[in-house]
């Protein structure tokens, strides 16, 4: 699993470098990849962003999160979340000379929760949950530290709430990732 993640990261880095060479003018688009920590698991966010003004931007976010649920001692099962989120973000604090920005935003979120590899039988009837579609919203607080005109490091904290989820209505992702600004 770690080898696949490393290969994916190398591919994305090469892809971003080739995109940089393809564009000759500054663009309002920027992309980021954020590996994240989740309780008893991990996640990864892929974000496509568009500045519509100097301080605000729109985001389309693709999120995968995997975790292990343990409803009772001695019983645990895996579940995965696949989510698409659309959001609006605004700048809270900015210090361009120091290369530091703080953003806050949120919006609607849709997804699919894949529980126990599709199996619906749980030992001792410990849980009554099935894989299903879910909907709700998300909010993100994000720190952005510029490394250059093209790259920056981001530290987001993202919370999801899905109204109709059979298992864990809330999800919190803590991450650190790389943001790429098209030139």
C-alpha positions as CSV (number, residue, x, y, z in Angstrom):
1,X,0.0,0.0,0.0
2,X,2.8,2.4,0.8
3,X,4.5,1.6,-2.5
4,X,1.3,2.5,-4.4
5,X,1.0,5.8,-2.5
6,X,4.6,6.6,-3.2
7,X,4.2,5.8,-6.9
8,X,1.1,7.9,-7.1
9,X,2.8,10.9,-5.4
10,X,5.8,10.6,-7.8
11,X,3.4,10.5,-10.8
12,X,1.4,13.5,-9.5
13,X,4.7,15.5,-9.0
14,X,5.8,14.8,-12.5
15,X,2.3,15.7,-13.8
16,X,2.4,19.0,-12.0
17,X,5.9,19.8,-13.4
18,X,4.7,19.1,-16.9
19,X,1.6,21.3,-16.4
20,X,3.8,24.1,-15.2
21,X,5.8,24.0,-18.5
22,X,2.6,23.9,-20.6
23,X,1.2,27.2,-19.3
24,X,3.0,30.4,-20.0
25,X,0.7,32.9,-18.2
26,X,-0.4,33.1,-14.6
27,X,-3.7,31.2,-14.1
28,X,-6.4,31.4,-11.5
29,X,-6.4,27.6,-11.1
30,X,-4.5,25.7,-8.5
31,X,-4.5,22.1,-7.4
32,X,-3.6,20.3,-4.2
33,X,-3.1,16.8,-2.9
34,X,-3.5,16.2,0.9
35,X,-2.8,12.9,2.7
36,X,-4.9,13.0,5.9
37,X,-5.2,11.3,9.3
38,X,-8.6,10.0,10.3
39,X,-9.5,8.2,13.6
40,X,-8.4,4.6,13.1
41,X,-7.5,5.2,9.5
42,X,-6.3,7.6,6.8
43,X,-7.6,9.6,3.9
44,X,-6.5,11.5,0.8
45,X,-8.0,14.7,-0.7
46,X,-7.5,15.8,-4.3
47,X,-8.7,19.4,-4.8
48,X,-9.2,21.6,-7.9
49,X,-9.5,25.3,-7.0
50,X,-10.3,28.4,-8.9
51,X,-9.7,32.0,-7.6
52,X,-12.7,34.1,-8.6
53,X,-11.3,37.2,-6.8
54,X,-8.0,38.0,-5.1
55,X,-9.2,36.6,-1.8
56,X,-11.9,34.1,-2.5
57,X,-12.0,30.8,-4.4
58,X,-14.2,27.9,-5.4
59,X,-13.2,24.3,-4.8
60,X,-14.1,20.8,-6.1
61,X,-12.8,18.2,-3.8
62,X,-12.5,14.4,-4.2
63,X,-12.0,12.6,-0.9
64,X,-11.2,9.0,-0.1
65,X,-11.1,8.0,3.6
66,X,-10.6,4.5,5.0
67,X,-11.1,3.5,8.6
68,X,-11.9,0.6,11.0
69,X,-15.0,0.7,13.2
70,X,-15.0,-1.2,16.5
71,X,-18.5,-1.1,17.9
72,X,-17.8,-3.7,20.6
73,X,-14.6,-5.2,22.0
74,X,-13.3,-8.0,19.8
75,X,-15.3,-7.0,16.8
76,X,-14.0,-4.7,14.1
77,X,-14.7,-4.1,10.4
78,X,-13.5,-1.8,7.7
79,X,-15.4,1.0,6.0
80,X,-14.5,3.5,3.2
81,X,-15.9,6.9,2.4
82,X,-15.9,8.2,-1.2
83,X,-16.9,11.9,-1.3
84,X,-17.3,14.8,-3.7
85,X,-17.5,18.2,-2.2
86,X,-18.1,21.6,-3.7
87,X,-17.2,24.6,-1.6
88,X,-16.6,28.4,-1.4
89,X,-13.5,29.6,0.5
90,X,-12.6,33.1,1.8
91,X,-9.3,34.5,3.2
92,X,-9.4,35.0,7.0
93,X,-5.8,36.3,7.5
94,X,-3.2,37.1,4.9
95,X,0.5,38.1,5.1
96,X,1.8,38.0,1.5
97,X,5.3,39.3,2.5
98,X,5.7,36.3,4.9
99,X,4.0,33.9,2.5
100,X,1.2,32.9,5.0
101,X,-2.5,32.7,4.4
102,X,-5.5,31.3,6.4
103,X,-8.7,30.2,4.6
104,X,-12.1,29.1,5.8
105,X,-14.8,27.6,3.7
106,X,-17.4,24.9,3.2
107,X,-20.3,23.6,1.2
108,X,-22.3,20.6,0.2
109,X,-20.9,17.0,0.2
110,X,-22.2,13.9,-1.5
111,X,-20.7,10.4,-1.2
112,X,-20.8,6.7,-0.7
113,X,-20.0,4.8,2.4
114,X,-18.8,1.2,1.7
115,X,-19.2,-0.8,4.9
116,X,-17.5,-4.2,5.7
117,X,-16.5,-4.8,2.1
118,X,-20.2,-5.0,1.1
119,X,-21.1,-7.7,3.6
120,X,-24.3,-7.1,5.7
121,X,-23.9,-9.9,8.2
122,X,-22.2,-8.9,11.4
123,X,-21.4,-11.3,14.3
124,X,-23.9,-11.2,17.1
125,X,-25.9,-8.5,15.3
126,X,-23.5,-5.9,16.7
127,X,-24.2,-3.3,14.0
128,X,-27.1,-2.7,11.7
129,X,-25.5,-0.8,8.8
130,X,-25.3,-1.2,5.1
131,X,-23.3,0.5,2.4
132,X,-25.2,3.5,1.0
133,X,-25.1,6.9,-0.5
134,X,-24.8,9.8,1.9
135,X,-25.2,13.6,1.7
136,X,-24.5,16.5,4.0
137,X,-21.9,19.3,4.3
138,X,-18.3,20.1,5.1
139,X,-16.3,22.9,6.6
140,X,-12.5,23.4,6.3
141,X,-10.0,25.6,8.1
142,X,-6.7,25.8,6.1
143,X,-3.2,27.2,6.6
144,X,-1.2,27.9,3.5
145,X,2.6,28.5,3.6
146,X,4.2,29.6,0.3
147,X,7.4,27.9,-0.8
148,X,7.6,29.6,-4.2
149,X,5.3,31.3,-6.7
150,X,4.3,27.8,-7.8
151,X,4.2,25.6,-4.7
152,X,3.0,25.9,-1.1
153,X,2.4,23.6,1.8
154,X,-1.1,23.5,3.2
155,X,-2.4,22.2,6.6
156,X,-6.2,21.7,6.4
157,X,-8.6,20.5,9.1
158,X,-11.8,19.3,7.4
159,X,-15.0,18.2,9.1
160,X,-17.8,16.4,7.3
161,X,-21.4,15.8,8.5
162,X,-23.6,13.4,6.6
163,X,-27.2,13.4,7.7
164,X,-28.2,9.9,6.4
165,X,-25.0,7.9,7.1
166,X,-25.7,4.6,8.9
167,X,-22.3,4.7,10.5
168,X,-20.4,7.8,12.0
169,X,-22.3,10.8,10.7
170,X,-19.2,12.9,11.3
171,X,-15.7,12.6,9.9
172,X,-12.7,14.7,10.8
173,X,-9.6,14.8,8.5
174,X,-6.3,16.4,9.6
175,X,-3.8,16.7,6.8
176,X,-0.7,18.2,5.4
177,X,-0.2,18.5,1.6
178,X,1.3,20.2,-1.4
179,X,-0.5,22.9,-3.4
180,X,0.5,23.7,-7.0
181,X,-0.4,27.0,-8.6
182,X,-0.5,27.1,-12.4
183,X,1.6,29.8,-14.1
